[in-house]
Structure formats: structure tokens, C-alpha cells
Amino acid sequence: MPTPQSYHSKQEQCVFRALADPTRREILLLLSRQDMTIAQVCTHFDITRAAVKKHLTILGEGELISVLPRGRERVNRLEPQGLKSVSDWLNYFSQFWDQRLSLLQDAVAREQANQGKEEQ
């Protein structure tokens, strides 16, 4: 598994940049439920249409969404595979915690065994 230091490609930077903003994360949650036009996304926020469009553009640069032309509308769709690099990055740290928790479990078991011996 790659180490976090190896996550430096332009694409990976775009994904993390896209996820850095809470409004963009909320947009991703909305798109996880259904595809939406810009107008539909706008109804969920108290910001301008231009601001929503900018957020969608950044999400698109991170390849977290795709935009499909449907007649005169442009429909935004979540692209969950775009989150893979983030998932891989977080999984590296999951291994770290799994190792630490395993060591803690072993220490607790040894302590309990020692206490059992002392009580006899």
C-alpha cells in the first residue's frame, strides 16, 4: 500500500482540495442521493448560482462528479470512484490504528493475566 507521502499527483491534490470545503462535501452528499441540475443544487444553499457553479467546477476538477448534458440542462452526477485515492490514503492510517489497538489489547491481556496470578 502506498504511503501518504506518495499522494502528490495533481489529480490527488484536486480531490483533497475539493473535499476541503464543507459546502462541496454537502453537495457530494446531495448528489449521492440523486443526480441534480445546478438549479436543483442551488435550492439547498443560501449562496449564489455562480458560487454553486464554482463549487461544482472544483468537484469536477477532482473527478468527484461528472456533468451530463440532458437537453438544455446539465445534470451533475456523483462519481464515487473519484474518492478512491482518499480512501486509499485513509486506509493507510487505518492500518496504523489497527496495529496500535492490537498492541493495546495485548498489553491489557497481559495485565489481566498478571492480576489473576497475584490474586491466587
Secondary structure, 3 states (H helix, E strand, C coil): CCCHHHCCCHHHHHHHHHHCCHHHHHHHHHHHHCCEEHHHHHCCCCCCHHHHHHHHHHHHHCCCEEEEEECCEEEEEECHHHHHHHHHHHHHHHHHHHHHHHHHHHHHHHHHHHHHHHHC
